[in-house]
Amino acid sequence: MRAATIDLLQGAIADPDTQWSLGTFGAIAEFSRDRDEPVALRQADDAVSAVTPRGGIVIRHHPRNRPLASESITKSGWNQRIALCLTDDDGAMGGRTVLTELGADRDDALRAEDRESVLFDLGLGAPHADFCVRVCDRDTAAQLRRHAGRAVFEPGNPAMGLILAANPHRVFISRLGRIEVYQPIPHASGKSPDGPHTHVLLKLLKSGRTHPATEPIPEGWVPCAHLYPPHPARDRLGEPRPFDATRHDSFQEMIERFGPPETSAIKRRVMEAIDANQPPSALAQNRHGRTTIRIALRQMKAAGHLSPALQSWVENFDPAGLESDADEADLHHDC
């Protein structure tokens, strides 16, 4: 598994169409880069990294890193991702709930010019990720120090106002690595910029979840980072694009290697039944199984499958493809 995981990460970091995230349900950093954007790449057996003028990511190899490939339903399509998981114990981070100064980022900053800047943990309380800002201005650091030990969102605390005014780097960290965002923080009413950026949604953070309920992370494990291979039916901005069979086949191979075994088994049975012109039948009784059937049908439609049985299966399991089994947005990529 280690060799397969290293191969996966080395290939993904080199692909400009692969996107990444790190965080928790309600607070997340995303990393992506343009094809023609300057980038410093590293592909080694101990870590992979990519650094651009807008941000950077490093993912370190861990002997117990468990990749988990999965798909989830959306209103009219599907999402795909690979979670990089550790056990609860292996993935545990600071879990701080108040603003905390961590000191200069000398050992881990991705760029040499950032290593004397000071990290402050925002204290968002997730068990498996630390959410930091990195401050280069001494005066701003001194002002933030005065509010250490307080929750940043408590009434009357000026710390968040100081942070927004200073526009520091955001640095989200897990046991598997970190994402650094150098772009300015957008205004509250503004759109998130293309490329590396962060989201913090307090209402969702309060749920205490480490991931959406629609993602099949095994009990006792936490997702410490995610990667998103290129989608076969959407571009990187989420807009529809002509179906790319190569991209689809590539991710189905990842599902076979890194996904729950039952997912591939259900998909094979659906496709075999439709190819044999069999009427709809109950192949799965639980929620995950039903969702897998719907995704398989949508993928066959997107690929232009012409079997006469497909329409009856769609009408039975996924009428019009307009409803969703999801409880909430997939905040590991689509927020």
PEWO-V392733 format. One record per pair of residues at least 4 apart in sequence whose C-alpha atoms are under 8 Angstrom apart, sorted by the first residue. I is the first residue (numbers start at 1). J is the second residue. If there is no record, write none. Layout:
BEGIN
I:J, I:J
END
This chain:
BEGIN
1:5, 2:6, 2:63, 2:65, 3:7, 4:8, 5:9, 5:65, 5:67, 6:10, 6:45, 6:61, 7:11, 8:12, 9:13, 9:48, 10:14, 10:43, 10:44, 10:48, 11:15, 12:18, 12:227, 12:229, 13:18, 13:41, 13:43, 13:48, 13:49, 13:50, 14:41, 14:43, 16:32, 16:33, 16:34, 16:35, 17:32, 17:33, 17:34, 17:35, 17:229, 17:230, 17:236, 18:32, 18:227, 18:228, 18:229, 18:230, 19:30, 19:31, 19:32, 19:33, 19:227, 19:228, 19:229, 19:230, 20:30, 20:31, 20:32, 20:225, 20:226, 20:227, 20:228, 21:28, 21:29, 21:30, 21:31, 21:179, 21:225, 21:226, 21:227, 21:332, 21:333, 22:28, 22:29, 22:30, 22:129, 22:172, 22:173, 22:174, 22:178, 22:179, 22:224, 22:225, 22:226, 22:332, 23:27, 23:28, 23:29, 23:129, 23:130, 23:131, 23:172, 23:173, 23:174, 23:224, 23:225, 24:28, 24:126, 24:128, 24:129, 24:205, 24:209, 24:210, 24:211, 24:332, 25:204, 25:205, 25:208, 25:209, 25:210, 25:211, 25:212, 25:331, 25:332, 26:199, 26:200, 26:201, 26:202, 26:203, 26:204, 26:205, 26:331, 27:198, 27:199, 27:200, 27:201, 27:202, 27:205, 28:172, 28:198, 28:199, 28:200, 28:331, 28:332, 29:172, 29:179, 29:180, 29:181, 29:196, 29:197, 29:198, 29:199, 30:179, 30:195, 30:196, 30:197, 30:198, 30:333, 31:55, 31:56, 31:57, 31:179, 31:181, 31:195, 31:196, 31:197, 32:195, 32:196, 33:37, 33:52, 33:195, 33:196, 34:195, 37:52, 38:52, 38:53, 39:50, 39:51, 39:52, 39:53, 40:49, 40:50, 40:51, 40:52, 41:48, 41:49, 41:50, 41:51, 42:47, 42:48, 42:49, 42:50, 43:47, 43:48, 43:49, 44:48, 45:61, 46:60, 46:61, 47:58, 47:59, 47:60, 47:61, 48:58, 48:59, 48:60, 49:56, 49:57, 49:58, 49:59, 50:56, 50:57, 50:58, 51:55, 51:56, 51:57, 51:110, 52:56, 53:182, 54:181, 54:182, 54:183, 54:195, 54:196, 55:179, 55:180, 55:181, 55:182, 55:183, 55:195, 55:196, 56:110, 56:179, 56:180, 56:181, 56:196, 57:110, 57:177, 57:178, 57:179, 57:180, 58:110, 58:177, 58:178, 58:179, 59:176, 59:177, 59:178, 60:176, 60:177, 61:65, 61:176, 62:176, 64:86, 65:84, 65:85, 65:86, 66:84, 66:85, 66:86, 67:82, 67:83, 67:84, 67:85, 67:258, 68:82, 68:83, 68:84, 68:85, 68:217, 68:258, 68:259, 68:260, 69:80, 69:81, 69:82, 69:83, 69:254, 69:255, 69:258, 69:259, 69:260, 70:80, 70:81, 70:82, 70:215, 70:216, 70:255, 70:259, 70:260, 71:78, 71:79, 71:80, 71:81, 71:215, 71:292, 71:295, 72:78, 72:79, 72:80, 72:214, 72:215, 72:291, 72:295, 72:326, 73:77, 73:78, 73:79, 73:291, 73:294, 73:295, 73:324, 73:325, 73:326, 74:78, 74:79, 74:324, 74:325, 74:326, 75:321, 75:322, 75:323, 75:324, 76:321, 76:322, 76:323, 77:295, 77:298, 77:321, 78:295, 78:298, 79:231, 80:228, 80:229, 80:231, 81:226, 81:227, 81:228, 81:229, 82:226, 82:227, 82:228, 83:223, 83:224, 83:225, 83:226, 83:227, 84:223, 84:224, 84:225, 84:226, 84:227, 85:91, 85:221, 85:222, 85:223, 85:224, 85:225, 86:90, 86:91, 86:221, 86:222, 86:223, 86:224, 87:91, 87:220, 87:221, 87:222, 88:92, 88:128, 88:220, 88:221, 88:222, 90:175, 91:128, 91:174, 91:175, 91:222, 91:224, 92:127, 92:128, 92:129, 92:175, 93:127, 93:128, 93:129, 93:130, 93:174, 93:175, 94:127, 94:128, 94:129, 94:130, 95:123, 95:124, 95:125, 95:126, 95:127, 95:128, 95:129, 95:130, 96:100, 96:121, 96:122, 96:123, 96:124, 96:125, 96:126, 96:130, 97:122, 97:123, 97:124, 97:125, 97:151, 98:121, 98:122, 98:123, 98:124, 98:148, 98:149, 98:150, 98:151, 98:152, 99:120, 99:121, 99:122, 99:123, 99:147, 99:148, 99:149, 99:150, 99:151, 99:152, 100:120, 100:121, 100:122, 100:123, 100:148, 100:149, 101:118, 101:119, 101:120, 101:121, 101:145, 101:148, 102:118, 102:119, 102:120, 102:121, 103:118, 103:119, 103:120, 104:115, 104:116, 104:117, 104:118, 104:119, 105:109, 105:114, 105:115, 105:116, 105:117, 105:118, 105:119, 105:134, 106:114, 106:115, 106:116, 106:117, 107:115, 108:115, 109:114, 109:115, 110:114, 110:180, 111:115, 114:136, 116:136, 117:134, 117:135, 117:136, 117:137, 118:134, 118:135, 118:136, 118:141, 119:132, 119:133, 119:134, 119:135, 120:132, 120:133, 120:134, 120:135, 121:130, 121:131, 121:132, 121:133, 122:130, 122:131, 122:132, 122:133, 122:151, 122:152, 123:130, 123:131, 123:151, 123:152, 124:130, 124:131, 124:205, 125:130, 126:130, 126:208, 126:210, 128:174, 128:175, 128:210, 128:222, 128:224, 129:172, 129:173, 129:174, 129:175, 129:224, 130:172, 130:173, 130:174, 131:170, 131:171, 131:172, 131:173, 132:170, 132:171, 132:172, 132:173, 133:168, 133:169, 133:170, 133:171, 134:168, 134:169, 134:170, 134:171, 135:140, 135:141, 135:168, 135:169, 136:141, 136:168, 137:141, 138:142, 139:143, 140:144, 140:162, 140:166, 141:145, 142:146, 143:147, 143:162, 144:148, 144:159, 144:162, 147:157, 147:159, 150:154, 150:157, 151:157, 152:157, 152:158, 152:159, 152:160, 153:157, 153:160, 158:162, 159:163, 160:164, 161:165, 162:166, 163:167, 163:168, 164:168, 164:185, 167:184, 167:185, 168:182, 168:184, 169:180, 169:181, 169:182, 169:183, 169:184, 170:180, 170:181, 170:182, 170:198, 171:178, 171:179, 171:180, 171:181, 172:178, 172:179, 172:180, 173:177, 173:178, 173:179, 174:178, 174:224, 174:225, 175:224, 176:224, 176:225, 177:225, 180:196, 181:196, 181:197, 181:198, 182:196, 183:196, 183:197, 185:197, 186:190, 186:191, 186:192, 186:193, 187:191, 192:197, 193:197, 199:335, 200:205, 201:205, 202:206, 203:207, 204:208, 205:209, 210:222, 210:223, 211:215, 211:223, 211:331, 211:332, 212:328, 212:329, 212:330, 212:331, 212:332, 213:327, 214:326, 214:327, 214:330, 217:221, 217:222, 217:223, 226:332, 229:251, 230:235, 230:236, 230:247, 231:235, 231:236, 231:247, 231:248, 232:241, 232:242, 232:243, 232:244, 232:245, 232:246, 232:247, 232:248, 233:240, 233:241, 233:242, 233:243, 233:244, 233:302, 234:238, 234:239, 234:240, 234:241, 234:242, 235:239, 235:240, 235:241, 243:302, 243:303, 244:248, 245:249, 245:303, 246:250, 247:251, 248:252, 249:253, 250:254, 251:255, 252:256, 253:257, 254:258, 254:259, 255:259, 255:260, 255:263, 255:264, 256:260, 256:261, 256:264, 259:263, 259:264, 260:264, 261:265, 262:266, 263:267, 263:289, 263:292, 264:268, 265:269, 266:270, 266:283, 266:284, 266:289, 266:292, 266:293, 267:271, 267:292, 267:293, 267:296, 268:272, 269:273, 269:283, 270:274, 270:283, 270:293, 270:296, 271:275, 271:296, 272:276, 273:277, 273:278, 273:279, 274:278, 274:279, 274:307, 274:309, 274:310, 274:313, 275:307, 275:309, 277:307, 277:308, 277:309, 278:309, 279:309, 279:312, 279:313, 280:312, 280:313, 280:316, 283:289, 284:289, 284:290, 285:289, 285:290, 286:290, 287:291, 288:292, 289:293, 290:294, 290:317, 291:295, 291:325, 292:296, 293:297, 293:317, 294:298, 294:314, 294:317, 294:318, 295:299, 296:300, 297:301, 297:310, 297:313, 297:314, 297:318, 298:302, 298:321, 299:303, 300:304, 300:305, 301:305, 305:310, 306:310, 308:312, 309:313, 310:314, 311:315, 312:316, 313:317, 313:318, 314:318, 314:319, 314:320, 315:319, 315:320, 318:322, 318:323, 319:323, 329:334, 329:335, 330:334, 330:335, 331:335
END
